[in-house]
Amino acid sequence: MSANTNNDEAVKIPWRIKEWFPDLSEKTITALQSYFALVVKHNKTLSLVSPKTVPVADALHFADCILGSQIVLDDSPDLKKIYDFGSGNGFPGIVFGILNPEIEVVLIESDLRKVEFLKHVATTLSITNVKVQHATIESLPVDSVKFAIVRGFGNISKTILLARKIMPKGGVLYHMKGEQWGLEITEIPTQLCSIFYPALVREYVLPSTQIRFGVVKTTKN
């Protein structure tokens, strides 16, 4: 099955999301396909994802974000608002917003060109629960972010160092990580562990692959 879009390049790329996630509605599948086409269309000028990952984007980017989003929501079922730090290409924030239209998703990005891309995606797909903010993580107001998620931004230590002032006590930061998640936890400096407590939420395997990923959460002490 190929992505049903007007973009010739995207049409030729395998799209197996409906096969892997049969419980998703047709509306959700269509929105994800349309987002995929926009990523492909703008990738050459904005370097949104590695060109090598485009042929397997349905697994490596979309399935990854769908599974990660489900794990976050299972862990925080009463979630009403979440930030995506360093959103860049929109993974996972755009996917999270499409899957959960009742939850407000705020995409934080410092690159103005990518901010404009994210706004274009939200407007084109009418994702009204997704807001885009041109800012750095550390510039956000103190204690203003209760829940956040990051994917491909940086290691856990770097991320919690930047977020240490903007998250209140009890704030939760979810990190979508590859197989080396355990190593990243061991590399967190002792002084940062006194600020954020790290724990694995759940591991998962991407469809049609043997690649293991994990969602790690760090909770502000």
Secondary structure, 3 states (H helix, E strand, C coil): CECCCCCHHHHCCECCHHHHCCCCCHHHHHHHHHHHHHHHHHHHHHCCCCHHHHHHHHHHHHHHHHHHHHHHHHHCCCCCEEEEECCCCCCCHHHHHHHCCCCEEEEEECCHHHHHHHHHHHHHCCCCCEEEEECCHHHCCCCCCCEEEEECCCCHHHHHHHHCCCCCCCCEEEEEECCCHHHHHHCCCHHHHCCEEEEEEEEEECCCCCCEEEEEEEEEC
